[in-house]
């Protein structure tokens, strides 16, 4: 196991619609865990579908307020921990121009592109799986992911590639990379060809019930390495201070077992490789 944890490059604070975490508490928890750096990546999911329990625009951050607070803490904690300005944009074909304009507008250090909505539905909700098999639902999700990354280039890593297995009726019990190898390989090859990486997302490790491995799964991480992929960031996807860097020991061990010796941090959209 790694004694020094890597930087946590996926986390949310009260500026995201699904978190109430004070930004300074997230930073303080990262300091307690002796992290070298963090990147806050608030949600910007434009055209997120309306649901009975969510207000319209709930996943669209007020970026000016977010950036203002982050810059205050970046100055306050100078010399103690590096704090980077990130964003997690939701990928959908119809909002490619809006996402491009938005990312150009702000000086982000790091951009995660995440497939949260598949053809108008979020796999977080059980309705995504109704009336069809898990395999059909999984296939549609991966196909939409490929479509999104073919259409959109302005991101650094793909967020939690197999995100939907966190919420599938049987979780990851029936999920094997081999069953979707053709489409997942195309996703990985597209990422590599475009110089994009993977978000090694540990939320599925520490959430209850635990899936026992990150998103993407170990088999997908191994395949990314076999295909020549090099860019990995670690992200807890924390929405609460107590979740910062949770599961990182397990994820680092897994990534190293797949052949990786470096992970990546981003500053001003430039990758820096750091030994694990």
N, C-alpha and C positions, 0 to 999 in steps of 0.2 A: 504494500500500500504506500501511496505517496504521503510523505510527512508534510510537505508544503502543498497546500491545495492550489489549484489553478484559479485564475481570475473567473469571477462569476459574470458572464456576459448575457444574462437573460433574467431580468427581474422587473417587478412592477410596484408602483407606489400608489398613493391616493389619487394621483392624476389619471390612473386607469380606472375605468368604470367598474371593474370587478375587484378592486382592492381599496382598503382603507388605511393602508400602512403609511405612517409618516416617513418621509424620505430620510430624515436624520436617523431614525431607528434602524432602517435598513443599512445605512452606512455604518452605524455603530456595531451592528451585528457582524458585518463584514470585517471590521477592525478586530472584534473579539476572536474571530476565526483566523486572524492573521492573513487574510487574503491580500495579494499584492495589488489587486485592482478590481473594480466593478464597472459594469456598464448598465445603466438603467435603460430599459427598453419599453416605454409605455405603449399601450395599444393605439393603433390608428387603423381601425377597420371601417373604411367607408362603405356605404351601401350594405351594412349588415342587416339581415332580414328582421322585420318586426316580429316580436313574440309577445304573448300576453303578459309576461313577467319582466320584460326589459323595455326601458324607455328608448324611443328613437335616438340614435346618435350616442348611445351610452359608451360605445367603444371608440369614440372620436375624441382624442385628447385635445385640450386647450394647450397647444404647443408653446405659445408665448409664455404662459404662466409656468408651465413645466420647465422650460429652458431657463427662465429667470431664477427659479428656486434652485435648480441644479447648479447653475453658475455660482450662486452664493455659497453652497456647500463645497463645491470644487475649490473655491478660494479658501474657505475655512479649514479644509482638511489637507491642504497642500503640504507635502512632506510626510503625511501619515498614510495616505492611500490615494491611488490614482482613481479618479472618477470620470467616466466617459459618458457622452451624450448619445444615446441610442434611441431607436424606434423599432417597433414590431408592426409592420404593415400587413394588413390582410390582403391576400391576392385573390382577385376575381377578374375575369377577362374584360368585363364592361367598365372597370375602373382603372385600367392601365394608364390612360392619359392623366387622370387625377392623381394617381400615385406618383407618376413621374414629376408632375408639377410640384407636388407637395415636398418630395425629397430634395428637389433643387432649391427650395425656398429656405431651408435651414441647414446649418453647418454640422450635420450629424457626423459622429465618429464611426457609427456602425449601424447597419440596417439589417434586420431580420425580415425575410419574406416568409409568411406563414399562410398555409391553406386551411383557414378556419371554416370556410363556407364552400360547400360543394353544390353547385347548381341550385343555389337559393336556400340550402339547408345546412345547418351546423351539425356535424356528427356527434356533438355533445348531447344532443337531444335524441330520445328514443325513436322519434318519428322518422329519423333518417333511415332506420333499419326496418321499418314496418313494410310488410307485403313483399319481402324478398329475402334471399339468403344473405348471410354475412359475406360470403364470397362475392356476391354481386355488389354489395355495398362497398366492400373494400376495393374491388376493381374500379368502380366508378370514382372513388376518392383518389386513387393513384393516377388514374387517367386524367382527372381534372388538375391534379398537381403538375403533371407533365405539361399539360396545356398552358397552365399559368406561367411556368418558368420558361417555356418557349416564347411566350408573348412579352415577358417582362424581364428586364436585365438589371435594374438598378437596386440590387440588394447584395449583401455580402455572404450570408449563409441562409440555407433553407431551414426554417423552424420545424422542429419535431416531426420529421418526415412521416412517420406512421402514427401520428397523433390520435387517429380515431380509435386505435385499439385500447386506449384508456377508457373509452365509453361504450364500446361494443357490448352487445348483450352477454357475451361470454368472455369479455375482455380479450386477452391474447391467447386464450386456451386453444383456439382453432386457427391461430395466425402463424403461418410459417413463410419466411421470405421466399422459399422455393416455389410456393404456390403462385407467387406474383413476380417471379424473377424477371420475366421479359419486360414488364412495365417498370419495375423498380430499377432495373439496369439502365433503361432509357433515361430515367430521372437522374441517376448518378452520372451517366455519361454526359448528359446535357449540362449538369452542374460543373463537371470537370472541364468540359470544353469552354465554358463561359468563365472559368476561374472562380467559381463559387464553392462554398464549403457547406458543412453540416453543423447544425446546432445539436450538440450532445445534451439532450434535455433530460434532467434527472427527476422531474416531477413524478414520473411513473414508477420510480424506485421508492420514493418516500411517501407517496399517497397511499391511502388505504382503500381497497386492498392493493398491495404492492404488486407490480408486474415482474419485479425482480431484475429488470434491465431497463435501460433508458429508451427514449425515442430519439433516433431510430434504434432498432434492436441490434444486438451484437452481430447477427448474421449480415445485416445491412451495412454496418460499420466495416466489417471484414471485407465485404464485397467492394465497398468504396476504396479501401486500401488496395485491393487486388487490381482495381481498374486504374490506379494511379492517383487517386485523390489524396490531398495533403492538408486541406484546410479544415480544422476542427475548432469550434469554440465550445466551452462548457457553460451550461446555463441551468440554474435551479428552477427557473420559471417561478420564483418565489413571489407570492402575493402577501406574505406575512414575514416579519423579521426572523422568526424561528425557522423558516424554511431556507434561508440564505445558505447556499453551498451544500445543502443536504444531499446525500447520495453521491457526493463527488469522489470519495475514496473508492466506492464500488465502480463508478464510471471510469475513473482513471485506470484502475486495474484492468478493466475490460478493454479499454482502448489500447493499452500497452500490449495486451495479449493478442490484439489484432495486428500488431506490427508498428503502431505509431509510436514515435519517440518525441514528438513535438506537438504542442497545441498552439492556437493562434489568438492573439489579441489584435484589436483594430483601433487605430487612432487616425482621425481625418480620413477614414475609409481606406487606410493603408494597412496591410497585414504585417504583423510582426510574429515570427515563430519563436516559441519559448520551449526549452527542454522540459519534458515531464519528469 
